[in-house]
Amino acid sequence: MRQKYYDTAVKQERAILVGVVTANETEEQEKEYLEELEFLVETAGGNTVKHFTQKLQR
């Protein structure tokens, strides 16, 4: 009889962060927001994979 093996390692969650820069915000503020969000992801045991930023002209 074959034994079954189960992976019991805790898998780390992955996150992709998306920031939007509006007319009322600077790119520096948006960068700070994403850094804080990345810190929260790490605190929760996750791993940030990628950052994306979008500028809105409105």
N, C-alpha and C positions, 0 to 999 in steps of 0.2 A: 504494500500500500504506500502510495506517495504522500509525503507530508506537504501541507500547504503552508507557505510562509506569507506573513502579512507585514507590510511596511507600517511600522508604528511611529515613524519619525513625524514630528509636527511640521506640516508644510507652511511655509511663510507666504502670507498674502502679498500680492503684487498690486501696485496702484499706478495709474497714469494720471498726472495732474494737469488740469487745464485752467489757464488764467485768461481773463478778459480785461483789457485796458479800455475803460470808457473815457469820454471827454473830461470827466471830473477827476480822473485819477492819473497819476504819473506812472511811468514804467517802473520807477523805483518803488512806489507803493505796491504795485502788482508783484514785484519781485519779493518784497517782504511778506506779502500774503502767501505766496507759494512756498517760501521757506518755512513759514509757520505751519502751513498745511503738511509739508514734508516731515517736519518734526513730529506732528501729531500722528502721522502714518507710522513713523518709526516707533513712537511711544506705544502704539497699539500692536507692535510686533510685525508690521508690514515692511515692504521694500518698495521704494519709488523707482519705477522703471524708466519713465520719460516725463518731461515737461513740455507742454505746448502753450503758446501765448497767441492771443488774437487781439488785434486793435479794432475798436469800433469807431467809426468816423462820426457818429451821431452825437 
